[in-house]
């Protein structure tokens, strides 16, 4: 995976900071607030054509909706942060690889 070009770096850095803050705050948030915060990250990813980030955020939302207590928050947050550095050309492959990494870690 390649990193963003210089023009995309501020966007990725801002999203990375938002994800880190959400990771610190998530356990004390209500389910609707957490879902809304992740949806906001997903919407920003869509706006900036960050396919990998959008895909991970969407999967995270689905996982929380199915069973918040069983969601592996750390795995999703790690992949969300990693996805902020993916360029558009790598996004589909990166998204698929990151989702596979989450799946493998969950199933052991």
C-alpha positions as CSV (number, residue, x, y, z in Angstrom):
1,X,0.0,0.0,0.0
2,X,1.2,3.5,-0.8
3,X,0.8,6.5,1.3
4,X,-1.3,9.5,0.2
5,X,0.3,12.2,-1.8
6,X,1.1,15.5,-0.1
7,X,-2.3,17.0,-0.9
8,X,-4.1,14.1,0.9
9,X,-1.9,14.1,4.0
10,X,-3.8,16.7,6.0
11,X,-7.1,14.8,5.4
12,X,-5.6,11.5,6.5
13,X,-3.9,13.1,9.5
14,X,-7.2,14.8,10.6
15,X,-9.1,11.5,10.2
16,X,-6.4,9.6,12.1
17,X,-6.7,12.1,15.0
18,X,-10.5,11.7,15.0
19,X,-10.1,7.9,15.1
20,X,-7.6,8.0,18.0
21,X,-9.9,10.3,20.0
22,X,-12.9,8.0,19.3
23,X,-10.8,5.0,20.4
24,X,-10.1,6.7,23.7
25,X,-13.8,7.7,24.2
26,X,-15.7,4.7,22.8
27,X,-16.2,2.6,25.9
28,X,-18.0,5.5,27.7
29,X,-20.2,6.3,24.8
30,X,-23.8,5.2,24.2
31,X,-24.3,2.8,21.3
32,X,-26.1,5.5,19.2
33,X,-23.4,8.0,19.8
34,X,-20.7,5.5,18.9
35,X,-22.5,4.5,15.8
36,X,-23.0,8.1,14.8
37,X,-19.3,8.9,15.3
38,X,-18.2,6.0,13.2
39,X,-20.8,6.9,10.6
40,X,-19.3,10.5,10.5
41,X,-15.8,9.0,9.8
42,X,-17.4,6.8,7.1
43,X,-19.1,9.8,5.5
44,X,-15.8,11.8,5.5
45,X,-14.1,8.8,3.9
46,X,-16.7,8.7,1.2
47,X,-16.4,12.4,0.6
48,X,-12.6,12.1,0.1
49,X,-12.8,8.8,-1.9
50,X,-11.0,6.8,0.8
51,X,-12.5,3.5,-0.1
52,X,-10.5,1.4,2.4
53,X,-11.4,3.7,5.3
54,X,-15.1,3.7,4.2
55,X,-15.2,-0.1,4.0
56,X,-13.6,-0.6,7.4
57,X,-15.9,2.0,9.0
58,X,-18.9,0.3,7.5
59,X,-17.8,-3.1,8.7
60,X,-17.3,-1.7,12.2
61,X,-20.8,-0.2,12.2
62,X,-22.3,-3.6,11.2
63,X,-20.3,-5.4,13.9
64,X,-21.5,-3.0,16.6
65,X,-25.1,-3.3,15.4
66,X,-24.9,-7.1,15.6
67,X,-23.4,-7.3,19.1
68,X,-21.5,-4.4,20.7
69,X,-20.1,-6.6,23.5
70,X,-18.5,-9.0,21.0
71,X,-17.0,-6.3,18.8
72,X,-13.2,-6.4,18.7
73,X,-12.8,-2.6,19.0
74,X,-9.1,-2.7,19.0
75,X,-8.9,-4.6,15.7
76,X,-11.3,-2.2,14.0
77,X,-9.5,0.9,15.3
78,X,-6.1,-0.4,14.3
79,X,-7.4,-1.0,10.7
80,X,-9.2,2.4,10.6
81,X,-6.0,4.2,11.5
82,X,-4.0,2.2,8.9
83,X,-6.6,2.9,6.2
84,X,-6.1,6.7,6.6
85,X,-2.8,6.2,4.8
86,X,-4.1,4.4,1.8
87,X,-4.2,6.1,-1.6
88,X,-7.2,5.7,-3.9
89,X,-5.4,3.4,-6.3
90,X,-4.8,0.8,-3.5
91,X,-8.1,1.3,-1.7
92,X,-10.0,-1.8,-2.9
93,X,-7.2,-4.2,-2.3
94,X,-6.3,-2.5,1.0
95,X,-9.9,-2.7,2.2
96,X,-10.2,-6.3,1.4
97,X,-6.8,-7.1,3.0
98,X,-7.7,-5.2,6.2
99,X,-11.2,-6.8,6.5
100,X,-9.5,-10.2,6.0
101,X,-7.0,-9.4,8.8
102,X,-9.9,-8.6,11.1
103,X,-11.7,-11.8,10.2
104,X,-8.6,-14.0,10.7
105,X,-7.9,-12.4,14.1
106,X,-11.5,-12.9,15.2
107,X,-11.7,-16.5,14.1
108,X,-8.2,-17.3,15.5
